[in-house]
Amino acid sequence: MTHSRWQNKYQNQDGPGTACEILLKNQHLLPASGQALDLACGLGGNALLLASKGLQCHAWDFSSAALKKLNRFAKTDQLDITTKEIDLETSAFPKTQFDVIVVSHYLHRSLCANICDALAPGGLLFYQTFCQQKAFEQGPKSAKFLLAENELLSLFTALKLVVYREERLIGNTSEGFRNQAMLIAQKPS
């Protein structure tokens, strides 16, 4: 999608985003405090959850429309979220700043090293996005934005694996977690 198409998409949505499944089901792994980043946050479902858990949350996206709505949602819920309009593909990332980084439904492979560098020692990465092998039509169509089999594991070899799930087309494809891979990994201390 072009920048204007993302702007239009978010302008036409009313409610806040929903936190991704990897974060929702594993929030017990979150630290009690620290700095968190919702990268390519969209309407900020992950940011809202992270801030509600007491983390100092940053939310980055290139859509000013999405960030404006996220700021409104955060204010309504009295949550402290710092938003930043940013082109993730051309901007520098801070080094060793974040205790938690969450990425959902966004894939730009060349950013993986930057994401690892931005994690503080002991920091956690929660990552969830779409795969090439799909049980049903969902998410992007271009292979550029879809993970190959086990690719998410190979993108973050500098981190220690905590949780990984990728069901592909095995077994009863009408059940389970299909179409996406999810990973939680920790930066060595």
C-alpha positions as CSV (number, residue, x, y, z in Angstrom):
1,M,0.0,0.0,0.0
2,T,1.1,3.5,-0.7
3,H,1.4,6.1,2.0
4,S,-1.9,7.7,1.0
5,R,-3.7,4.4,1.0
6,W,-2.6,3.7,4.6
7,Q,-3.7,7.2,5.6
8,N,-7.1,6.6,4.1
9,K,-7.4,3.2,5.7
10,Y,-6.8,4.6,9.2
11,Q,-9.0,7.6,8.6
12,N,-11.9,5.3,8.0
13,Q,-11.4,3.2,11.2
14,D,-13.0,4.3,14.4
15,G,-11.8,2.1,17.2
16,P,-8.4,1.3,18.6
17,G,-6.3,-1.5,17.2
18,T,-6.3,-4.9,18.8
19,A,-3.2,-6.3,20.4
20,C,-1.6,-9.2,18.5
21,E,-2.1,-12.8,19.6
22,I,1.6,-13.4,20.6
23,L,1.4,-10.4,23.0
24,L,-2.1,-11.2,24.3
25,K,-1.3,-14.8,25.1
26,N,2.2,-14.1,26.6
27,Q,1.8,-10.9,28.5
28,H,2.9,-12.7,31.6
29,L,6.4,-12.5,30.1
30,L,6.4,-8.7,30.1
31,P,8.7,-6.9,32.6
32,A,7.0,-4.9,35.4
33,S,8.5,-1.7,34.1
34,G,10.8,-0.4,31.4
35,Q,10.6,1.0,27.8
36,A,8.5,-0.6,25.2
37,L,8.1,0.0,21.4
38,D,5.2,-0.8,19.2
39,L,6.9,-0.7,15.8
40,A,4.7,0.0,12.8
41,C,1.9,0.4,15.4
42,G,-1.1,1.4,13.2
43,L,-3.9,2.2,15.6
44,G,-1.8,1.0,18.5
45,G,-3.5,-2.1,19.9
46,N,-0.1,-3.3,21.1
47,A,0.9,0.1,22.5
48,L,-2.3,0.4,24.5
49,L,-1.8,-3.0,26.0
50,L,1.9,-2.3,26.8
51,A,1.1,1.0,28.4
52,S,-1.7,-0.5,30.5
53,K,0.8,-2.9,31.9
54,G,2.9,0.0,33.2
55,L,5.5,0.1,30.5
56,Q,6.7,3.5,29.2
57,C,5.5,3.0,25.6
58,H,6.6,4.4,22.3
59,A,4.5,3.9,19.2
60,W,6.0,4.5,15.7
61,D,4.3,4.5,12.4
62,F,4.4,6.6,9.1
63,S,0.6,7.2,9.2
64,S,-0.2,10.5,10.9
65,A,-3.9,9.6,10.7
66,A,-3.2,6.4,12.8
67,L,-1.0,8.2,15.3
68,K,-3.6,11.0,15.8
69,K,-6.2,8.4,16.6
70,L,-3.9,6.5,18.9
71,N,-3.1,9.7,20.8
72,R,-6.9,10.1,21.3
73,F,-7.3,6.5,22.5
74,A,-4.4,6.9,24.9
75,K,-5.7,10.1,26.3
76,T,-9.2,8.6,26.8
77,D,-7.7,5.7,28.7
78,Q,-5.2,7.9,30.5
79,L,-2.2,6.0,29.1
80,D,1.2,7.4,28.6
81,I,2.2,6.7,25.0
82,T,4.7,8.7,23.0
83,T,4.0,8.5,19.3
84,K,6.4,9.2,16.5
85,E,5.7,9.6,12.8
86,I,8.6,7.9,11.1
87,D,9.6,6.2,7.9
88,L,11.0,3.0,9.4
89,E,12.8,2.0,6.3
90,T,15.0,5.1,6.2
91,S,15.3,6.2,9.8
92,A,18.0,5.3,12.4
93,F,16.9,3.3,15.4
94,P,18.3,4.0,18.9
95,K,20.7,1.4,20.3
96,T,19.9,-0.7,23.4
97,Q,16.9,1.4,24.4
98,F,13.9,-0.9,24.6
99,D,13.1,-3.6,27.1
100,V,10.2,-4.8,24.8
101,I,9.6,-4.4,21.1
102,V,6.4,-5.6,19.5
103,V,6.0,-6.0,15.7
104,S,2.8,-7.3,14.2
105,H,1.7,-7.6,10.6
106,Y,4.7,-5.8,9.3
107,L,7.7,-7.3,7.5
108,H,10.7,-5.4,6.2
109,R,13.6,-7.9,6.4
110,S,16.4,-5.3,6.3
111,L,15.2,-3.9,9.7
112,C,15.7,-7.1,11.7
113,A,19.3,-6.2,12.7
114,N,18.1,-2.7,13.7
115,I,15.4,-4.2,15.9
116,C,17.9,-6.5,17.6
117,D,20.2,-3.5,18.2
118,A,17.4,-1.4,19.6
119,L,16.7,-4.0,22.3
120,A,18.4,-3.5,25.7
121,P,20.3,-6.6,27.1
122,G,17.7,-9.0,28.3
123,G,15.0,-7.3,26.2
124,L,12.2,-9.2,24.6
125,L,11.0,-9.2,21.0
126,F,7.4,-10.2,20.3
127,Y,6.9,-10.6,16.5
128,Q,3.9,-11.9,14.6
129,T,3.3,-11.6,10.8
130,F,1.9,-13.4,7.8
131,C,3.4,-16.5,6.1
132,Q,3.5,-17.6,2.4
133,Q,1.7,-20.9,3.3
134,K,-1.9,-19.9,4.1
135,A,-4.9,-22.0,5.0
136,F,-7.2,-19.2,3.8
137,E,-6.8,-15.8,2.2
138,Q,-5.6,-13.3,4.7
139,G,-3.0,-10.5,4.8
140,P,-0.7,-9.4,2.0
141,K,-0.4,-11.2,-1.3
142,S,3.1,-10.3,-2.3
143,A,5.9,-12.7,-1.2
144,K,7.9,-9.6,-0.3
145,F,5.7,-9.2,2.7
146,L,5.2,-12.9,3.6
147,L,7.5,-15.2,5.5
148,A,8.9,-18.3,4.0
149,E,8.8,-21.5,6.1
150,N,10.7,-21.0,9.3
151,E,12.1,-17.7,8.0
152,L,11.2,-15.8,11.2
153,L,13.6,-18.0,13.1
154,S,16.4,-17.2,10.7
155,L,15.8,-13.4,10.9
156,F,16.5,-13.2,14.6
157,T,19.4,-15.7,15.2
158,A,21.2,-13.1,17.4
159,L,18.4,-13.5,20.0
160,K,17.6,-16.5,22.3
161,L,14.3,-18.2,21.4
162,V,11.6,-18.2,24.0
163,V,8.4,-19.0,22.1
164,Y,7.8,-19.9,18.4
165,R,4.7,-21.0,16.6
166,E,4.1,-21.7,12.9
167,E,1.5,-24.3,12.0
168,R,1.6,-23.9,8.2
169,L,-0.8,-26.4,6.5
170,I,-0.3,-29.3,8.9
171,G,-3.4,-31.2,10.2
172,N,-6.9,-29.7,10.4
173,T,-6.3,-26.3,8.9
174,S,-9.7,-25.1,10.0
175,E,-8.4,-25.0,13.6
176,G,-5.3,-23.5,15.3
177,F,-3.2,-20.5,14.5
178,R,-2.9,-20.4,10.8
179,N,-1.4,-18.1,8.2
180,Q,1.1,-16.4,10.5
181,A,4.3,-17.2,12.4
182,M,4.9,-15.8,15.9
183,L,8.1,-15.5,17.9
184,I,9.2,-14.3,21.3
185,A,13.0,-14.0,21.6
186,Q,15.3,-12.4,24.1
187,K,18.5,-10.4,23.6
188,P,21.4,-12.0,25.6
189,S,22.3,-10.0,28.7
